Amino acid sequence: MASGKEIRGKIKSVENTKKITKAMEMVAASKMRKAQDRMRAARPYSDKIRNIASNLATANPEYTHPFMAQAKSVQAKAVGFIVVTTDKGLCGGMNTNVLRMVTQKTRELEAAGNKIEAVAIGNKGLGFMNRVGVRVVSHAIQIGDTPHLDKLIGPVKVMLDEYQEGKLDAVYICYTKFINTMKQEPVVQQLLPLSADKLEGDKGAHAWDYLYEPEPQVVIDELLVRYVEALVYQAVAENIASEQSARMVAMKSASDNAGNVIGELKLVYNKTRQAAITKELSEIVAGAAAV
């Protein structure tokens, strides 16, 4: 059995760890509210631009943007993945879950003869893609708690340009969708080509008619690029909100576990101390009886 000094050292070490995890839990809780507000503020913009893209796509049927055209190729090409993860760890199994789904999807596509390319947004995803041997065409790390579109446009544009040039058959975006504080759901969805159900919007009994200035093609080209950028920004905002929620829950669980460990160590320490006292009393009584 360990001595009382060793047990006291372990108790002190776990108490210090508990202080750290408790502080991290409080910081994550503070950042979580801001991240959720930012994510919810971005959702109406994404929905509105989706509706406008839907109306424009149906209002000018003689022109089909490359983002909406299904690639037709007899030979196997490449498929791109935009993988959104966190820069830091200590957020439970959030990154593991989304990267597991990415691995499963890439294996299915590779089995069909496709090559895989990736854009990594987040340090964890970048490290994972390099380890598994996936070609990373661009990356964006150290985004911080507040995502800025200017930091995301560059890396994402590399893959958008490859799709427009016909080098990619499809582009998928992978991130963790925020459901609520206790639940975050990994998502792998097709970004390009824009499928029909993504552009359904609110099709009612009426149809919008637009006056294009300067030209319909120029307007639709610009709009659909902004539409894709909005989807990427929304994915990053959802991922950051999920990260803070997952980290808060993970740190709370770690603090609770540290408290349980401290309680068990104190019980062992008290038993050890009581055994030592009992032994000393027994020796004193035995010595007195011998005299």
ZIVENHU-V183125 format. One record per residue. N is the residue number from 1. D_LAST is the distance of its C-alpha to the last C-alpha in Angstrom with 1 decimal. Layout:
N,D_LAST
N,D_LAST
This chain:
1,31.9
2,33.1
3,30.9
4,31.3
5,33.4
6,35.8
7,36.3
8,36.9
9,39.5
10,41.2
11,41.4
12,42.9
13,45.4
14,46.5
15,46.9
16,49.2
17,51.2
18,51.5
19,52.9
20,55.5
21,56.6
22,56.8
23,59.0
24,61.2
25,61.6
26,62.9
27,65.2
28,66.6
29,67.1
30,69.1
31,71.2
32,71.7
33,73.8
34,76.1
35,76.5
36,77.4
37,79.9
38,81.5
39,81.7
40,83.2
41,85.7
42,86.9
43,87.5
44,90.7
45,92.2
46,91.5
47,93.0
48,96.1
49,96.8
50,96.4
51,99.1
52,101.4
53,101.0
54,101.8
55,104.9
56,106.1
57,105.6
58,107.8
59,110.3
60,111.4
61,111.4
62,113.7
63,110.9
64,107.6
65,104.9
66,103.0
67,99.8
68,101.3
69,103.0
70,101.3
71,101.3
72,103.6
73,102.8
74,103.2
75,100.6
76,96.9
77,96.0
78,92.8
79,90.8
80,89.1
81,85.8
82,84.8
83,81.0
84,79.3
85,75.6
86,73.1
87,72.3
88,68.6
89,66.0
90,63.2
91,65.6
92,64.4
93,66.7
94,69.9
95,71.2
96,70.0
97,72.0
98,75.3
99,75.0
100,74.4
101,77.7
102,79.5
103,78.3
104,79.5
105,82.9
106,83.4
107,82.8
108,85.4
109,87.9
110,87.2
111,87.7
112,91.1
113,92.0
114,91.3
115,89.8
116,87.3
117,87.3
118,84.9
119,84.7
120,81.1
121,80.3
122,76.6
123,74.3
124,72.5
125,75.7
126,77.0
127,74.0
128,74.2
129,77.9
130,77.5
131,74.7
132,76.8
133,79.9
134,82.2
135,84.8
136,84.1
137,87.4
138,86.0
139,82.9
140,81.7
141,78.1
142,76.4
143,78.5
144,76.0
145,75.5
146,79.2
147,81.6
148,84.9
149,87.9
150,89.1
151,85.9
152,86.6
153,90.3
154,90.3
155,88.0
156,89.5
157,93.1
158,92.6
159,92.1
160,94.9
161,97.3
162,96.4
163,97.1
164,100.4
165,101.4
166,100.8
167,97.8
168,95.5
169,96.2
170,93.7
171,91.0
172,87.8
173,85.5
174,81.8
175,79.4
176,76.9
177,78.6
178,76.9
179,76.8
180,74.2
181,70.9
182,69.0
183,71.6
184,73.5
185,75.8
186,76.8
187,80.6
188,83.0
189,86.6
190,89.9
191,91.2
192,94.4
193,96.9
194,96.8
195,97.0
196,99.3
197,96.6
198,95.1
199,98.4
200,99.3
201,98.5
202,100.1
203,103.3
204,105.1
205,108.7
206,109.8
207,109.6
208,109.4
209,112.2
210,111.5
211,113.7
212,112.4
213,112.7
214,113.4
215,113.2
216,111.4
217,110.0
218,108.5
219,107.0
220,105.4
221,104.1
222,102.4
223,101.1
224,99.5
225,97.8
226,96.3
227,95.5
228,93.4
229,91.7
230,90.9
231,89.3
232,87.1
233,86.1
234,85.3
235,83.1
236,81.2
237,80.7
238,79.5
239,77.1
240,75.6
241,75.1
242,73.4
243,71.2
244,69.9
245,69.3
246,67.5
247,65.4
248,64.4
249,63.4
250,61.5
251,59.6
252,58.7
253,57.4
254,55.4
255,53.9
256,53.0
257,51.4
258,49.4
259,48.1
260,47.0
261,45.2
262,43.5
263,42.3
264,41.0
265,39.2
266,37.6
267,36.3
268,34.8
269,33.3
270,31.7
271,30.3
272,28.9
273,27.4
274,25.9
275,24.5
276,22.9
277,21.3
278,20.1
279,18.5
280,16.7
281,15.5
282,14.3
283,12.4
284,10.7
285,10.0
286,8.8
287,6.4
288,5.2
289,5.5
290,3.8
291,0.0
